[in-house]
C-alpha cells in the first residue's frame, strides 16, 4: 500500500487543485510545536482536517489548508542546553523530520504557505504588532509579584499554574517574586470578548462556557451591607439588584478578607475552609458547602429595620471581584437549594399578574415597578446614599507576556535613562536573537541580560545616547495569537499581511484543535484578531466583530491501552503481557491476569503508540479509517490496533467489488441511463445510495460523526450483490468511492482508476477523484422512477411462481423484462438454464406470463 499511497500523494501535490476563482474555504488545524515526533493526537486531528479539506475540494471550493510551526519555547531551549546544540538547529531539524512524517498521513497541506514562528521573517512582524500595542497604550511595564518557576527559571502566567500551585511544564511549586514585567491590557477588550461569544454559534457550547467563565465579565451593581460586629461592612456584587428586598442571607468566599481573619481565630471556620480547599477541584457532583458564621449579621441597606441577615461562608462564591454575594432563595435556584436544605422559607419579591406582567412586591416604595425599572431605581437610590453603584465585575487579568528565556521573540524596546522606554524603529526590525545562546547567571534575570555587549548595548533611537535593549522575550502565546492571519499572506516582507488578502480569506471557516486550548490560546487569538481589526489591518469579518474563527472543532484525546498489575498497581509494558487461549491479557511470566484500561498516553505508562508504526504496518488509508471509525470526533478515542483488521478487510472487499464490476462491464453500456427498467432491488440500492449521500453531507457539514458515515458505506457495499446489473453496480460504486475518498484518499483513487480504466487519460495529467466532484443525492433520485412500485405476479408455464416489482413495465421490451427477471434471486431459481420463448404482458393486469422450454 505504501507504494500506492506515495504514487497518489505525488500526483496530488503536482496537480493544480487550488483555483482562486472558486469560493474560498479556509480550513486550519492548530499548528504543532516541533518536538521531533508526531503522536496519535496529531494523526487524529490531521486525519479529520484532511477529510474536511478533501470534501470541500470535491464540492468546488478553493481550499486553503496551511501548516506551520509554533517553534519558540522552553523545550527547545532546555534540549539545546542539555545536548549542547543551538535551539535553532534543534528546532529546524525537528521541523524537517516532522514535515516528512506528516506527508505519510497523506494530508494535503498547503506547504507553500508554511511558516515557523522562530524565523526572523515571522517574528519581525510579531515585534511590529507589539510596538503597535505599545503605541496604543495596550502594552505596558510595571513591577509585579509574579509566579517564578525555580526549575525553568522563568515567569509563568496565572493560567500556567495548576490547582496545586505548580508549573504546567516543570511541575515545580511556583514561587512569588517581584519583577518588572511586560503586560498586555487585554482587560480593555473584556466586554467584547465576553459578549461576542454569542456570535460564535458554531463553537462547542462547553468551550464558550469555559471562555465566559474565564473572562468573568458581569454587569450589575455593588451593594454595601453593614455588619453588627463593628463599623465594618460587606460589599456584594449582584446582576439582579431588583431582588434586593428578597435578600435572606449573604455568602462570602473562602478567600474573602473577613473569612481569612476569622479563620485565624476560629478553629471550626479554619476546618471548614480547609475542607472546601480540599474538595474544590473534585470532578464529582456535590452539594453546595456552607457554614454560618456565628453571631455575625448584616443590615439591609434600604431597610434599616432588617438587621438580622445571617452571613455564611460558601464554596460556590467566586474568588475574584467582591468575593461576596447576596442570597435570594425565591429568585435563584442555587440559593433556594441551600435555603431549603436549612429548612427555611423563601420570600418572593416579584409577582406575575394574570396578563403576564411582572412587578415588584414587598419592596417598599419600589412596589409595582417592573423588574427592569426597579433595578435602575434601586441602583439610583443606593448611589444617592453612597451604599452602592452600577458596576461591572471581571475575573480576567491583564496578560503577562514577559519571559526570562533566550528562545523567544525579543521585546523590541530600548531602555534609555533620558527617554525611558523607546520602541525600536521600523527599519531596524527584526531585533534578532544573538547567535550565541545566552544563559542566565542569576535566576532573577533574563538570559539575554548576559548577551554580547554589541547586542545588548545600543544607542537610543530618540536621543542617540547610550541605552540598553530589553532583555525579556515574549510569551509564546503571542506568536500563536496571530499566525492564522499571517497564513493569508505568508511571504510579505514589509507588513504582517496585506489587508486585501486577509479580508479575502478571513475568518477561518473551520478551526480544529484540542480542547486543552479552549481558554488561553483561543482567548489570546480572539483578542489579537480584534485588536488588529481595530488598527485597520483587516476588516474584522462579518459584523466587523474581529472574531477570527467561524467554526471550532475540538477533537477528543487519544488514550492508549494500559496494562497494570492487579496487586501492585505497577504499569506493565506490552512486552510483559500476552493473550491466553481465552483471549484474556495475562503476564507473560506466571500467566497472572492483568488490569486493562485506556489512559492518556505517556512513556511512564508504556501505552504510547507511534502513528508511523501503524502506517508502516497497515497503510495510511486503513489507519485513517480506523482512527475515524473508533469514536466520534469530539469523544475520547481509545486506541486499539487489534480491531484495525476489520477496516482492512472491508477495504480489500471494496477492491474486489471494483475489480469485478469493472471486468464485467461493457464499455458501450457502462452508463446507467442506457439500461431499461430497474428491478426492485436496483431501485432499493439507488434509494440507499441517495440516503447515504445525504447522511455523509450532514456529517461533513455538521455532526462530524465520521464513524457513522463509514458504517453507512459498509452497509451500502454489503448491499451490492450479483443480482444487481453491472451498470447499476458501477454507478453505486462510483458514488461510494467518492464518499470514501476524503477519509481514505489513496485507495479511493485506486478504486476510481479501476472503475474508469478504459478512459484514455495521460498519466502525467491528474484527473482523479478530487476533480470528479462530490455526488449529489438529487442526481441519484432522478434515476429512480417517480411512479410508485407496482408488484406483478410472475406466471411461468401457467403456474404462479413469485412476485416482482416494476415501475414502468409498459415501456420495457420483452427481452428487457426477461433480463431483469433472470437477475433476481427468484428468477434464478425458476428460470435457470431455461429458454424463454415468449413474454406476455396482459393489458390492465398486474401479471407477467412466461412460456419456457
Secondary structure, DSSP 8 states (H G I E B T S, - for coil): -HHHHHHHHHHHHHS----TTS-EEEEEE--B---SS--HHHHHHHHHHHHHHHHHHHTT-EEE-EEEE---SHHHHHHHHHHTS-HHHHHHHHHHHHHHHHHTTT---EEEEEEETTSHHHHHHHHHHHHHHHHTT-EEEEEEEEEEETTTTEEE-GGGB-TTSBBTTT--B-EEEEEEEEEE-GGGGHHHHHHGGGG-TBS-HHHHHHHHHHH--EEEEEEEEEESSSS-EEEEEES-GGGGGG--EEEE-TTSHHHHHHHTT-HHHHHHHHHHHHHTT--S-----EEEEEEEEEEBTTBTT---EEEEEETTS-SSTTSEEEE-GGG-HHHHHHHHHTT------EEE-TTS-EEE-SSGGGTT--HHHHHHHHHHHHHHTTSEEEEEE-----EE-EE--SSS-B--EEEETTTEEEE--GGG------SS----SSTTS-GGGGS-HHHHEEE-TTT-SEEEE---EE-HHHHTTSHHHHGGGTT-SSSSS-HHHHHHH-SEEEEEEEGGGTTHHHHHHHHHHHHHHHTTSS--SGGG----EEEEEEE--EEEEEEEETTT--EE-GGGEEE-TTS-EEETTT--BEEEEEEE--GGGT----HHHHHHHH-HHHHHHHHHHSS-TTS-EEE-GGGHHHHHHHHHHHHHHHHHHHHH--GGG-SGGGS----HHHHHHHHHHHHHHHHHHHIIIII--HHHHHHHHHHHHHT--TTS-HHHHHHHHHHHHHHHHTTSHHHHHHHHHHHTTTS---TTS--SGGGT----HHHHHHHS-SS--EEEEEEETTEEEEEEEES-GGGS-HHHHHHHHHHSHHHHHHHTT--EEEEE--TTSSEEEEEE-
